[in-house]
Amino acid sequence: MEEIAFTMKLKPGVEAEYQRRHDDIWPELAQALTDAGIRDYSIFLDRASGTLFGVQKRLPGHSADSLPELPIMKKWWAYMADLMDTNPDNSPVAVRLERVFHMD
């Protein structure tokens, strides 16, 4: 299974709303993530900086790279755009991280 990590950035003062929206994640979005082969997806928050740290495990042969094309993904990005640093298409500005250590 592939594991990736990335950071994103929240705007100041929106931490509770970000949490609320994820607590109520749309079932059709959760299904799209599952259908794309994403498993064990977590997002952590550094409250001091507003930095989000995401970790996804992806099944072999996943289709996660196609998620940006889905209408439900575009709708979610638009819904979240007021809370985060975003690109012109409303996707979150995400910086992929390089693994430098792992221990099982």
N, C-alpha and C positions, 0 to 999 in steps of 0.2 A: 504494500500500500504506500502510495506517495503521501508525504506530509509537507505542507507549505506553511509559511508564516509571513505575515505582512503587518504593516502599520497603517493606520488612518488617523485623522485628526478631527476632534469635535470642536465646535465653536464654544466659547465660554458660556457657562451657565445653563447648558442644555442636557446635562448628564442624566437627570431624572427622566426627562422626556425621552431620551434615547433608550434608556432602560425600559420604560413603559411600552414603547413601540415594539421593542424586541420581545418583551413578555407576551405581547399580543401578535406575534408574527403571523402573517396571513397563511392559512393552511396551503393555499395554492403555491405560494412561494416556497414553503418548506418542502412541498412535494417536488417542485422543480429542482431544488438543490439535491434532494435524494435521487431523483431520476437522472441527474447529471453525474451521479457517482460520488457525491460528497458525503462523508461520514464524520462523525465526531468533530463537529464544528464548534469552536469556542471563540468568544471575543472577550478580552480583558481590558480594563480601563485603568490608566494611571491618572488619577484625579488631579494630581498636582500640575500635570502638563496638558491634560486633555487628549493624550495619545491613546489610541485604541490599538491593541495587539491581537491580531486574529491568527488562529491556527485551524487548518483544515486537513483532514485525512481524506485522500481520494483513491477510489478503487482503480485497479488497472483498467485501462480502456475508458476512463471517465470522459465525459463531454463537458466539463466545467468551462472550457474555453469558449463554448457556444452560448453560455448563459447571457452575455450582454445582448444577444440578438432577440431574446424572448421578451414579449410585451410585458409579462409580469415582473421581470427584472427591471425594465425601464420604468414601470409604474412605481416600484419600490424605491428606486433611486430618486425619482421625483418627490416622493413622499418624504424621504430622508434628507433631501438637499438643503433644507433650511437649518439643519443641525450640524452639518459637516462641511469640511473643505471638499469641493467637488470640481470635476472637470467640466468642460462646456456641455457634455451630454448628460450631466447630473450624476455620473458615476463617481463614487468616492475617489479622491486622490489616495491611491494605495501604493506603498513602497514595499516591494517584495524583499524579504530578508534572507540572507545567506546563513545556512546552518554552519556553526563553527564548533559545536560540541553536541554529542548525544550519548546518553547512557541508558541502557535498558535495565 
